[in-house]
Amino acid sequence: MSDSLDSGPPPPTPTPPTALRQRLAELRGPAVPPHPLDARALAALAANPGCERRALLDGAGVDKAALAAALGSPSAFGQSQFAFVRGNAFEAKVKADGGTELLRLWCERTGFEAPAADEVAVPDLSAAGPEGRAARTALALREATAAGRWSVLDHPMLALAVAGSPAYLEPDAVIVQPDGRWTVVEIKSFPMIDDSADAAKVGAAARQAAVYVLALERVADRLDGAAVNHSVLLVCPKDFSNLPTASVVDVRKQLSVTRRQLARLTRVEDIAAALPEGATFDLERPAEELTAAVESVGAAYAPECLAACELAFHCRERARAAGAVEALGRGVRGELGGLTTIGAVLAAAEGEAYDATDPTVAALRRAAALRAGALTTAPDAGTPRPEREAAGCR
């Protein structure tokens, strides 16, 4: 028997964490600190897992708003200073007195007996750097669970690996119950009128909270007796006042989608390895070099990106210039099958190309025929506009 057996090619050697961090630092610029990846960005990334461009830029910590401005397509993102100050003031009001008001809202919605102020622990989570704060948060969660008492963690730090790159997340608060269950708290400044808030804003908050729940589960998996609630506490101003009210939001659906979509993300190191030599997103480079570097990474633009990504205007401009059907929406793109450009769609609809037996082509030609027929039979369709106006048509 031979001493050596052919077991196939060896598995690929993973990029060492230090080498990956160095590569990502080179991409954003050696002197540029990484832009933090928050839960809002992760929720948007999970909603569009096929966008390698966003995955790489977020993984490298590139400031996409500054990059968009350097490319000549500044984003419309940003919060007014007034809204920022108002939001901070409301959050401080909710967390006052050691979190007793926060726990009162939670107990009021879930049927628990609200604890007295001296029965609630508020551990100190201060530490050096995000890694230190994440470790301190994990320790505080372990101690609070073991103690079997109410605890409120104010702005804990959670770590979550995304596409092979660590992301540090900071929820508004986490409640630890005496039975060892942990609950994420989201504090928002939009109003809850008659116990109901804007559905779009609640949905966005639920997607963001689902990212926190996913990261919190990673910590709970390593502890005995700990469990994470799949319902989060959403705290908002009551009606048009500054008084807090709350609602319990089930995020199981958002959690399932987020978990599945983040698992589909291509590893950041694989995307970086495919870049042309010398490609960088350093904002000190000329706009031409930045544009070439951005365009070297594949994007998956859709109109929904306008509400979630700082580079959306740049990607929309490129998609329109290329005549990509993605600019019309994911639903349209899915219906058109192999027709990937607007020119191809028009050619198929007008009978200039493509197989008429293809169901998509047949549907387009039928729609074009119906449209032509409707325009032909419309009253005064062929009358020039001046004559129609003279006849009283407007």
Sequence and secondary structure as in RCSB ss.txt:
>XXXX:A:sequence
MSDSLDSGPPPPTPTPPTALRQRLAELRGPAVPPHPLDARALAALAANPGCERRALLDGAGVDKAALAAALGSPS
AFGQSQFAFVRGNAFEAKVKADGGTELLRLWCERTGFEAPAADEVAVPDLSAAGPEGRAARTALALREATAAGRW
SVLDHPMLALAVAGSPAYLEPDAVIVQPDGRWTVVEIKSFPMIDDSADAAKVGAAARQAAVYVLALERVADRLDG
AAVNHSVLLVCPKDFSNLPTASVVDVRKQLSVTRRQLARLTRVEDIAAALPEGATFDLERPAEELTAAVESVGAA
YAPECLAACELAFHCRERARAAGAVEALGRGVRGELGGLTTIGAVLAAAEGEAYDATDPTVAALRRAAALRAGAL
TTAPDAGTPRPEREAAGCR
>XXXX:A:secstr
  SS    S       HHHHHHHHHHHH TTS      HHHHHHHHH TT HHHHHHHHHT  HHHHHHHTT   
     HHHHHHHHHHHHHHTHHHHHHHHHHHHHHH      GGGEE      SHHHHHHHHHHHHHHHHHHHTSE
EEEES  EEEEETTEEEEE  SEEEE TTSEEEEEEE  S BBTTB  HHHHHHHHHHHHHHHHHHHHHHTTSTT
 EE SEEEEEEEBTTSS EEEEEEE HHHHHHHHHHHHHS  HHHHHHTS TT    TTS HHHHHHHHHTS   
  GGGGGT TTHHHHHHHHHHTTBGGGG HHHHHHHTT  BHHHHHHHHTTSSS TTSHHHHHHHHHHHHHHHHH
HHSTTTTS HHHHHHTT  
